[in-house]
Amino acid sequence: MDFGGDGKVNSEEFMVFMLVALGKVDTSDIEEIQALFRTLDRNKGGYLDMNDICNMAFGDAEARKSQRSSPAKSMRSADSYV
């Protein structure tokens, strides 16, 4: 359960452990999600900023500009990632 090896269990570690233990997800699901996070975290800062999220949802900057002109279209595109 202490994935970080620091002798403490944080909220994320506990949640992952419980989701796997309860059979809600497999460890392979967790690994895929973590790999996606690492891919999206382009600056490797350990978090996703709005640029990272927009890149995931809409692609490059030109695509984001066209999405801004149509909020409903933007929401439909973003919903495909949920």
Jmol script that loads the backbone (N, CA, C; Angstrom):
load data "model"
ATOM      1  N   MET A   1       0.820  -1.194   0.000  1.00  0.00           N
ATOM      2  CA  MET A   1       0.000   0.000   0.000  1.00  0.00           C
ATOM      3  C   MET A   1       0.865   1.260   0.000  1.00  0.00           C
ATOM      4  N   ASP A   2       1.998   1.232   0.622  1.00  0.00           N
ATOM      5  CA  ASP A   2       2.914   2.379   0.666  1.00  0.00           C
ATOM      6  C   ASP A   2       3.773   2.371  -0.595  1.00  0.00           C
ATOM      7  N   PHE A   3       3.171   2.806  -1.717  1.00  0.00           N
ATOM      8  CA  PHE A   3       3.845   2.743  -3.010  1.00  0.00           C
ATOM      9  C   PHE A   3       5.064   3.648  -3.077  1.00  0.00           C
ATOM     10  N   GLY A   4       5.054   4.743  -2.331  1.00  0.00           N
ATOM     11  CA  GLY A   4       6.175   5.674  -2.341  1.00  0.00           C
ATOM     12  C   GLY A   4       7.344   5.210  -1.495  1.00  0.00           C
ATOM     13  N   GLY A   5       7.128   4.224  -0.631  1.00  0.00           N
ATOM     14  CA  GLY A   5       8.191   3.692   0.206  1.00  0.00           C
ATOM     15  C   GLY A   5       8.668   4.637   1.288  1.00  0.00           C
ATOM     16  N   ASP A   6       7.815   5.603   1.660  1.00  0.00           N
ATOM     17  CA  ASP A   6       8.222   6.584   2.670  1.00  0.00           C
ATOM     18  C   ASP A   6       7.703   6.251   4.069  1.00  0.00           C
ATOM     19  N   GLY A   7       7.085   5.072   4.212  1.00  0.00           N
ATOM     20  CA  GLY A   7       6.565   4.672   5.521  1.00  0.00           C
ATOM     21  C   GLY A   7       5.215   5.288   5.847  1.00  0.00           C
ATOM     22  N   LYS A   8       4.638   5.998   4.891  1.00  0.00           N
ATOM     23  CA  LYS A   8       3.334   6.634   5.076  1.00  0.00           C
ATOM     24  C   LYS A   8       2.441   6.279   3.897  1.00  0.00           C
ATOM     25  N   VAL A   9       1.135   6.284   4.131  1.00  0.00           N
ATOM     26  CA  VAL A   9       0.169   6.034   3.065  1.00  0.00           C
ATOM     27  C   VAL A   9      -0.627   7.311   2.852  1.00  0.00           C
ATOM     28  N   ASN A  10      -0.477   7.901   1.665  1.00  0.00           N
ATOM     29  CA  ASN A  10      -1.241   9.115   1.384  1.00  0.00           C
ATOM     30  C   ASN A  10      -2.603   8.745   0.782  1.00  0.00           C
ATOM     31  N   SER A  11      -3.413   9.744   0.545  1.00  0.00           N
ATOM     32  CA  SER A  11      -4.769   9.534   0.046  1.00  0.00           C
ATOM     33  C   SER A  11      -4.774   8.793  -1.292  1.00  0.00           C
ATOM     34  N   GLU A  12      -3.893   9.196  -2.198  1.00  0.00           N
ATOM     35  CA  GLU A  12      -3.830   8.558  -3.516  1.00  0.00           C
ATOM     36  C   GLU A  12      -3.455   7.077  -3.386  1.00  0.00           C
ATOM     37  N   GLU A  13      -2.459   6.776  -2.562  1.00  0.00           N
ATOM     38  CA  GLU A  13      -2.027   5.387  -2.364  1.00  0.00           C
ATOM     39  C   GLU A  13      -3.155   4.557  -1.766  1.00  0.00           C
ATOM     40  N   PHE A  14      -3.847   5.109  -0.785  1.00  0.00           N
ATOM     41  CA  PHE A  14      -4.951   4.396  -0.144  1.00  0.00           C
ATOM     42  C   PHE A  14      -6.076   4.141  -1.147  1.00  0.00           C
ATOM     43  N   MET A  15      -6.419   5.162  -1.940  1.00  0.00           N
ATOM     44  CA  MET A  15      -7.494   5.013  -2.914  1.00  0.00           C
ATOM     45  C   MET A  15      -7.145   3.944  -3.944  1.00  0.00           C
ATOM     46  N   VAL A  16      -5.937   3.972  -4.475  1.00  0.00           N
ATOM     47  CA  VAL A  16      -5.525   2.970  -5.453  1.00  0.00           C
ATOM     48  C   VAL A  16      -5.579   1.579  -4.831  1.00  0.00           C
ATOM     49  N   PHE A  17      -5.053   1.427  -3.641  1.00  0.00           N
ATOM     50  CA  PHE A  17      -5.066   0.137  -2.962  1.00  0.00           C
ATOM     51  C   PHE A  17      -6.497  -0.374  -2.795  1.00  0.00           C
ATOM     52  N   MET A  18      -7.384   0.483  -2.322  1.00  0.00           N
ATOM     53  CA  MET A  18      -8.764   0.068  -2.077  1.00  0.00           C
ATOM     54  C   MET A  18      -9.507  -0.255  -3.372  1.00  0.00           C
ATOM     55  N   LEU A  19      -9.307   0.530  -4.412  1.00  0.00           N
ATOM     56  CA  LEU A  19      -9.975   0.253  -5.686  1.00  0.00           C
ATOM     57  C   LEU A  19      -9.556  -1.104  -6.245  1.00  0.00           C
ATOM     58  N   VAL A  20      -8.269  -1.430  -6.129  1.00  0.00           N
ATOM     59  CA  VAL A  20      -7.789  -2.735  -6.588  1.00  0.00           C
ATOM     60  C   VAL A  20      -8.301  -3.830  -5.664  1.00  0.00           C
ATOM     61  N   ALA A  21      -8.226  -3.617  -4.353  1.00  0.00           N
ATOM     62  CA  ALA A  21      -8.656  -4.628  -3.385  1.00  0.00           C
ATOM     63  C   ALA A  21     -10.150  -4.938  -3.519  1.00  0.00           C
ATOM     64  N   LEU A  22     -10.955  -3.942  -3.829  1.00  0.00           N
ATOM     65  CA  LEU A  22     -12.396  -4.135  -3.985  1.00  0.00           C
ATOM     66  C   LEU A  22     -12.775  -4.657  -5.368  1.00  0.00           C
ATOM     67  N   GLY A  23     -11.783  -4.821  -6.237  1.00  0.00           N
ATOM     68  CA  GLY A  23     -12.043  -5.339  -7.576  1.00  0.00           C
ATOM     69  C   GLY A  23     -12.677  -4.333  -8.517  1.00  0.00           C
ATOM     70  N   LYS A  24     -12.610  -3.068  -8.172  1.00  0.00           N
ATOM     71  CA  LYS A  24     -13.191  -2.017  -9.028  1.00  0.00           C
ATOM     72  C   LYS A  24     -12.329  -1.767 -10.259  1.00  0.00           C
ATOM     73  N   VAL A  25     -11.020  -1.924 -10.107  1.00  0.00           N
ATOM     74  CA  VAL A  25     -10.066  -1.775 -11.212  1.00  0.00           C
ATOM     75  C   VAL A  25      -8.976  -2.822 -11.046  1.00  0.00           C
ATOM     76  N   ASP A  26      -8.282  -3.081 -12.136  1.00  0.00           N
ATOM     77  CA  ASP A  26      -7.112  -3.955 -12.103  1.00  0.00           C
ATOM     78  C   ASP A  26      -5.867  -3.088 -12.012  1.00  0.00           C
ATOM     79  N   THR A  27      -4.775  -3.685 -11.593  1.00  0.00           N
ATOM     80  CA  THR A  27      -3.527  -2.917 -11.543  1.00  0.00           C
ATOM     81  C   THR A  27      -3.141  -2.418 -12.928  1.00  0.00           C
ATOM     82  N   SER A  28      -3.508  -3.164 -13.970  1.00  0.00           N
ATOM     83  CA  SER A  28      -3.197  -2.708 -15.330  1.00  0.00           C
ATOM     84  C   SER A  28      -3.955  -1.421 -15.658  1.00  0.00           C
ATOM     85  N   ASP A  29      -5.179  -1.260 -15.132  1.00  0.00           N
ATOM     86  CA  ASP A  29      -5.932  -0.014 -15.329  1.00  0.00           C
ATOM     87  C   ASP A  29      -5.195   1.156 -14.684  1.00  0.00           C
ATOM     88  N   ILE A  30      -4.724   0.938 -13.472  1.00  0.00           N
ATOM     89  CA  ILE A  30      -3.988   1.979 -12.743  1.00  0.00           C
ATOM     90  C   ILE A  30      -2.724   2.350 -13.511  1.00  0.00           C
ATOM     91  N   GLU A  31      -1.994   1.357 -13.986  1.00  0.00           N
ATOM     92  CA  GLU A  31      -0.760   1.608 -14.732  1.00  0.00           C
ATOM     93  C   GLU A  31      -1.031   2.399 -16.011  1.00  0.00           C
ATOM     94  N   GLU A  32      -2.127   2.083 -16.716  1.00  0.00           N
ATOM     95  CA  GLU A  32      -2.474   2.823 -17.932  1.00  0.00           C
ATOM     96  C   GLU A  32      -2.816   4.275 -17.615  1.00  0.00           C
ATOM     97  N   ILE A  33      -3.560   4.500 -16.545  1.00  0.00           N
ATOM     98  CA  ILE A  33      -3.934   5.859 -16.155  1.00  0.00           C
ATOM     99  C   ILE A  33      -2.696   6.647 -15.743  1.00  0.00           C
ATOM    100  N   GLN A  34      -1.807   6.019 -14.982  1.00  0.00           N
ATOM    101  CA  GLN A  34      -0.574   6.701 -14.585  1.00  0.00           C
ATOM    102  C   GLN A  34       0.300   7.021 -15.795  1.00  0.00           C
ATOM    103  N   ALA A  35       0.355   6.115 -16.765  1.00  0.00           N
ATOM    104  CA  ALA A  35       1.130   6.362 -17.976  1.00  0.00           C
ATOM    105  C   ALA A  35       0.528   7.527 -18.768  1.00  0.00           C
ATOM    106  N   LEU A  36      -0.801   7.595 -18.836  1.00  0.00           N
ATOM    107  CA  LEU A  36      -1.460   8.707 -19.509  1.00  0.00           C
ATOM    108  C   LEU A  36      -1.127  10.021 -18.819  1.00  0.00           C
ATOM    109  N   PHE A  37      -1.170  10.026 -17.478  1.00  0.00           N
ATOM    110  CA  PHE A  37      -0.833  11.232 -16.722  1.00  0.00           C
ATOM    111  C   PHE A  37       0.592  11.685 -17.041  1.00  0.00           C
ATOM    112  N   ARG A  38       1.533  10.736 -17.015  1.00  0.00           N
ATOM    113  CA  ARG A  38       2.935  11.085 -17.301  1.00  0.00           C
ATOM    114  C   ARG A  38       3.092  11.644 -18.716  1.00  0.00           C
ATOM    115  N   THR A  39       2.342  11.113 -19.658  1.00  0.00           N
ATOM    116  CA  THR A  39       2.394  11.610 -21.030  1.00  0.00           C
ATOM    117  C   THR A  39       1.841  13.034 -21.118  1.00  0.00           C
ATOM    118  N   LEU A  40       0.734  13.278 -20.430  1.00  0.00           N
ATOM    119  CA  LEU A  40       0.098  14.599 -20.475  1.00  0.00           C
ATOM    120  C   LEU A  40       0.878  15.649 -19.702  1.00  0.00           C
ATOM    121  N   ASP A  41       1.610  15.238 -18.688  1.00  0.00           N
ATOM    122  CA  ASP A  41       2.405  16.148 -17.859  1.00  0.00           C
ATOM    123  C   ASP A  41       3.707  16.475 -18.595  1.00  0.00           C
ATOM    124  N   ARG A  42       3.581  17.314 -19.605  1.00  0.00           N
ATOM    125  CA  ARG A  42       4.698  17.579 -20.512  1.00  0.00           C
ATOM    126  C   ARG A  42       5.913  18.194 -19.828  1.00  0.00           C
ATOM    127  N   ASN A  43       5.701  19.032 -18.818  1.00  0.00           N
ATOM    128  CA  ASN A  43       6.846  19.654 -18.148  1.00  0.00           C
ATOM    129  C   ASN A  43       7.340  18.830 -16.962  1.00  0.00           C
ATOM    130  N   LYS A  44       6.718  17.686 -16.728  1.00  0.00           N
ATOM    131  CA  LYS A  44       7.098  16.736 -15.665  1.00  0.00           C
ATOM    132  C   LYS A  44       7.068  17.389 -14.284  1.00  0.00           C
ATOM    133  N   GLY A  45       6.127  18.305 -14.075  1.00  0.00           N
ATOM    134  CA  GLY A  45       5.988  18.991 -12.799  1.00  0.00           C
ATOM    135  C   GLY A  45       5.171  18.221 -11.773  1.00  0.00           C
ATOM    136  N   GLY A  46       4.543  17.118 -12.193  1.00  0.00           N
ATOM    137  CA  GLY A  46       3.763  16.321 -11.260  1.00  0.00           C
ATOM    138  C   GLY A  46       2.307  16.735 -11.166  1.00  0.00           C
ATOM    139  N   TYR A  47       1.876  17.621 -12.060  1.00  0.00           N
ATOM    140  CA  TYR A  47       0.474  18.033 -12.101  1.00  0.00           C
ATOM    141  C   TYR A  47       0.129  18.389 -13.543  1.00  0.00           C
ATOM    142  N   LEU A  48      -1.164  18.469 -13.835  1.00  0.00           N
ATOM    143  CA  LEU A  48      -1.614  18.884 -15.156  1.00  0.00           C
ATOM    144  C   LEU A  48      -2.132  20.304 -15.063  1.00  0.00           C
ATOM    145  N   ASP A  49      -1.632  21.168 -15.938  1.00  0.00           N
ATOM    146  CA  ASP A  49      -2.168  22.528 -15.979  1.00  0.00           C
ATOM    147  C   ASP A  49      -3.179  22.615 -17.124  1.00  0.00           C
ATOM    148  N   MET A  50      -3.789  23.779 -17.299  1.00  0.00           N
ATOM    149  CA  MET A  50      -4.825  23.925 -18.310  1.00  0.00           C
ATOM    150  C   MET A  50      -4.290  23.661 -19.716  1.00  0.00           C
ATOM    151  N   ASN A  51      -3.039  24.010 -19.985  1.00  0.00           N
ATOM    152  CA  ASN A  51      -2.469  23.716 -21.300  1.00  0.00           C
ATOM    153  C   ASN A  51      -2.409  22.218 -21.549  1.00  0.00           C
ATOM    154  N   ASP A  52      -2.003  21.453 -20.535  1.00  0.00           N
ATOM    155  CA  ASP A  52      -1.946  19.994 -20.666  1.00  0.00           C
ATOM    156  C   ASP A  52      -3.336  19.433 -20.949  1.00  0.00           C
ATOM    157  N   ILE A  53      -4.322  19.918 -20.219  1.00  0.00           N
ATOM    158  CA  ILE A  53      -5.691  19.418 -20.361  1.00  0.00           C
ATOM    159  C   ILE A  53      -6.268  19.817 -21.716  1.00  0.00           C
ATOM    160  N   CYS A  54      -6.025  21.058 -22.140  1.00  0.00           N
ATOM    161  CA  CYS A  54      -6.510  21.497 -23.454  1.00  0.00           C
ATOM    162  C   CYS A  54      -5.844  20.715 -24.575  1.00  0.00           C
ATOM    163  N   ASN A  55      -4.560  20.437 -24.439  1.00  0.00           N
ATOM    164  CA  ASN A  55      -3.877  19.629 -25.448  1.00  0.00           C
ATOM    165  C   ASN A  55      -4.505  18.255 -25.543  1.00  0.00           C
ATOM    166  N   MET A  56      -4.886  17.672 -24.418  1.00  0.00           N
ATOM    167  CA  MET A  56      -5.518  16.364 -24.425  1.00  0.00           C
ATOM    168  C   MET A  56      -6.881  16.450 -25.096  1.00  0.00           C
ATOM    169  N   ALA A  57      -7.664  17.461 -24.735  1.00  0.00           N
ATOM    170  CA  ALA A  57      -9.035  17.552 -25.215  1.00  0.00           C
ATOM    171  C   ALA A  57      -9.133  18.046 -26.653  1.00  0.00           C
ATOM    172  N   PHE A  58      -8.296  19.008 -27.021  1.00  0.00           N
ATOM    173  CA  PHE A  58      -8.492  19.682 -28.296  1.00  0.00           C
ATOM    174  C   PHE A  58      -7.302  19.619 -29.246  1.00  0.00           C
ATOM    175  N   GLY A  59      -6.192  19.096 -28.823  1.00  0.00           N
ATOM    176  CA  GLY A  59      -5.031  19.052 -29.691  1.00  0.00           C
ATOM    177  C   GLY A  59      -4.224  20.331 -29.620  1.00  0.00           C
ATOM    178  N   ASP A  60      -3.728  20.776 -30.746  1.00  0.00           N
ATOM    179  CA  ASP A  60      -2.824  21.922 -30.776  1.00  0.00           C
ATOM    180  C   ASP A  60      -3.540  23.252 -30.549  1.00  0.00           C
ATOM    181  N   ALA A  61      -2.775  24.324 -30.526  1.00  0.00           N
ATOM    182  CA  ALA A  61      -3.304  25.660 -30.227  1.00  0.00           C
ATOM    183  C   ALA A  61      -4.358  26.098 -31.235  1.00  0.00           C
ATOM    184  N   GLU A  62      -4.177  25.775 -32.500  1.00  0.00           N
ATOM    185  CA  GLU A  62      -5.155  26.173 -33.516  1.00  0.00           C
ATOM    186  C   GLU A  62      -6.498  25.495 -33.249  1.00  0.00           C
ATOM    187  N   ALA A  63      -6.460  24.250 -32.851  1.00  0.00           N
ATOM    188  CA  ALA A  63      -7.707  23.551 -32.551  1.00  0.00           C
ATOM    189  C   ALA A  63      -8.398  24.197 -31.355  1.00  0.00           C
ATOM    190  N   ARG A  64      -7.615  24.609 -30.359  1.00  0.00           N
ATOM    191  CA  ARG A  64      -8.209  25.253 -29.174  1.00  0.00           C
ATOM    192  C   ARG A  64      -8.877  26.562 -29.561  1.00  0.00           C
ATOM    193  N   LYS A  65      -8.261  27.318 -30.478  1.00  0.00           N
ATOM    194  CA  LYS A  65      -8.848  28.589 -30.899  1.00  0.00           C
ATOM    195  C   LYS A  65     -10.211  28.363 -31.539  1.00  0.00           C
ATOM    196  N   SER A  66     -10.317  27.360 -32.379  1.00  0.00           N
ATOM    197  CA  SER A  66     -11.596  27.109 -33.040  1.00  0.00           C
ATOM    198  C   SER A  66     -12.628  26.580 -32.040  1.00  0.00           C
ATOM    199  N   GLN A  67     -12.183  25.859 -31.025  1.00  0.00           N
ATOM    200  CA  GLN A  67     -13.097  25.340 -30.009  1.00  0.00           C
ATOM    201  C   GLN A  67     -13.659  26.468 -29.161  1.00  0.00           C
ATOM    202  N   ARG A  68     -12.872  27.508 -28.911  1.00  0.00           N
ATOM    203  CA  ARG A  68     -13.328  28.622 -28.083  1.00  0.00           C
ATOM    204  C   ARG A  68     -14.518  29.326 -28.700  1.00  0.00           C
ATOM    205  N   SER A  69     -14.626  29.302 -30.015  1.00  0.00           N
ATOM    206  CA  SER A  69     -15.718  29.995 -30.678  1.00  0.00           C
ATOM    207  C   SER A  69     -17.037  29.256 -30.527  1.00  0.00           C
ATOM    208  N   SER A  70     -17.011  28.015 -30.093  1.00  0.00           N
ATOM    209  CA  SER A  70     -18.230  27.230 -29.933  1.00  0.00           C
ATOM    210  C   SER A  70     -18.190  26.462 -28.626  1.00  0.00           C
ATOM    211  N   PRO A  71     -18.713  27.040 -27.517  1.00  0.00           N
ATOM    212  CA  PRO A  71     -18.667  26.359 -26.225  1.00  0.00           C
ATOM    213  C   PRO A  71     -19.333  24.990 -26.241  1.00  0.00           C
ATOM    214  N   ALA A  72     -20.449  24.846 -26.945  1.00  0.00           N
ATOM    215  CA  ALA A  72     -21.125  23.548 -26.972  1.00  0.00           C
ATOM    216  C   ALA A  72     -20.249  22.505 -27.652  1.00  0.00           C
ATOM    217  N   LYS A  73     -19.597  22.909 -28.730  1.00  0.00           N
ATOM    218  CA  LYS A  73     -18.691  22.005 -29.433  1.00  0.00           C
ATOM    219  C   LYS A  73     -17.531  21.608 -28.530  1.00  0.00           C
ATOM    220  N   SER A  74     -17.021  22.552 -27.754  1.00  0.00           N
ATOM    221  CA  SER A  74     -15.924  22.273 -26.828  1.00  0.00           C
ATOM    222  C   SER A  74     -16.332  21.251 -25.793  1.00  0.00           C
ATOM    223  N   MET A  75     -17.523  21.389 -25.267  1.00  0.00           N
ATOM    224  CA  MET A  75     -17.987  20.458 -24.238  1.00  0.00           C
ATOM    225  C   MET A  75     -18.146  19.057 -24.814  1.00  0.00           C
ATOM    226  N   ARG A  76     -18.672  18.956 -26.026  1.00  0.00           N
ATOM    227  CA  ARG A  76     -18.824  17.630 -26.634  1.00  0.00           C
ATOM    228  C   ARG A  76     -17.479  16.964 -26.835  1.00  0.00           C
ATOM    229  N   SER A  77     -16.480  17.724 -27.262  1.00  0.00           N
ATOM    230  CA  SER A  77     -15.148  17.168 -27.466  1.00  0.00           C
ATOM    231  C   SER A  77     -14.538  16.722 -26.150  1.00  0.00           C
ATOM    232  N   ALA A  78     -14.682  17.532 -25.120  1.00  0.00           N
ATOM    233  CA  ALA A  78     -14.111  17.205 -23.819  1.00  0.00           C
ATOM    234  C   ALA A  78     -14.804  15.996 -23.215  1.00  0.00           C
ATOM    235  N   ASP A  79     -16.106  15.846 -23.453  1.00  0.00           N
ATOM    236  CA  ASP A  79     -16.847  14.721 -22.894  1.00  0.00           C
ATOM    237  C   ASP A  79     -16.342  13.379 -23.399  1.00  0.00           C
ATOM    238  N   SER A  80     -15.720  13.343 -24.555  1.00  0.00           N
ATOM    239  CA  SER A  80     -15.233  12.080 -25.081  1.00  0.00           C
ATOM    240  C   SER A  80     -14.084  11.529 -24.244  1.00  0.00           C
ATOM    241  N   TYR A  81     -13.480  12.355 -23.390  1.00  0.00           N
ATOM    242  CA  TYR A  81     -12.375  11.907 -22.543  1.00  0.00           C
ATOM    243  C   TYR A  81     -12.839  11.482 -21.163  1.00  0.00           C
ATOM    244  N   VAL A  82     -14.124  11.651 -20.873  1.00  0.00           N
ATOM    245  CA  VAL A  82     -14.628  11.314 -19.541  1.00  0.00           C
ATOM    246  C   VAL A  82     -15.169   9.914 -19.524  1.00  0.00           C
TER     247      VAL A  82
END
end "model"
wireframe off; spacefill off
backbone 0.3
color backbone group
